[in-house]
Amino acid sequence: MELKEKLRQILKERYGMENDAEIIKEAGALQGIDLGIFVNPYEKDEVKSA
């Protein structure tokens, strides 16, 4: 079984997607991943001793 066939089987079993139109529709509705925590500089608060 090819990778393509395995992916189609998983999408059908887990998410009920059975054809290209359903897969494309759902892929277009994905909101994406927020990578902001990985690209924003970390600012550490300075601690001053008394």
MOQUIMO-V908861 format. One record per pair of residues at least 12 apart in sequence whose C-alpha atoms are under 7 Angstrom apart, sorted by sequence separation. I is the first residue (numbers start at 1). J is the second residue. If there is no record, write none. Layout:
# MOQUIMO-V908861
i:I j:J
i:I j:J
This chain:
# MOQUIMO-V908861
none
